[in-house]
Amino acid sequence: MSYATFSYLRHYLWHTVWQWVQRKHPKTGLRKIYRQYCGRRTWWASENRELLDPITVGTTRYRYRGLAIPTPWDTPG
């Protein structure tokens, strides 16, 4: 489930940035824009920064512990 969510987020983010770059450079060709901002990679990057790729975020699954998790509302006794 999380992979599908992050994959959708990656797709949405890539296309949103692509539309913004096209508006920023209206008279520049698509290949030139792509080479300038992506280079040989498929993700947005500049000389010293790279846009976070949601696919690379790791997820950790925890075993359900139910009532074993203490809460601040528990009353002693």
N, C-alpha and C positions, 0 to 999 in steps of 0.2 A: 504494500500500500504506500509506504513512504517513497519507494523508488518511483512509482507512478506520479506522485505529487511533485517530487523534485524534478522529474523529467518534464512535467508540464510547466513548472516554474522556469526551468532552463529555456524551454521553447519560447515562452512568453517574453522573458527577459531579452533573449537574443533578438527577437523580431521588434521589440519596442526600441532597443538601442539602434537597430538597423534603420528603422523609420526615422528616428531622431537624426542619425548621421546623414541620411538622404536629404532631410530638410535643411541641415546645416550646410551641405555642399550641393546645392540644386543643379549646378552646371557641370559637375564632375561625373565621369563615367562610373558605373557600378564596380567594375573590376579594379579601377584605381582606388576607389574608396575601400574596397575589401582588402587590397594589398596594403594600404596605408594603416588600417586599424587592426587587421587580423594577421597580416603577414602570411606565414606558412601554416599557422595554426587555424583552428576553427572557432576559437573563442577570442573575445575582445581583449586587446592588450595594447599598451603603449610602451615607450622605452623603459619606464621604471615601474609601471603598475599593470596589474591584470585584474579584470572584473571577476568577482567571485562566481565560480561555476557551481550551481546548486547540486549537481550530480556528485561532486567530490565531498560533500558533507557526509560524514559517517553517522550511522544510527546505532544505538545500543538498545537491546531488548532486555527488559528486566522481568524476572519471575514475579508473578502476582503474589503478594504477601498478605493481602486481605487485612485482617485485624492486627497483624503483628507490627504494623507501622504505627509508632506512637504519634499522638496528636497533642497539641497544646491544650485541648479542651478536656482531656481525660482527667477524671477526678481520682486522686489516690484512695485506695481502700477497697 
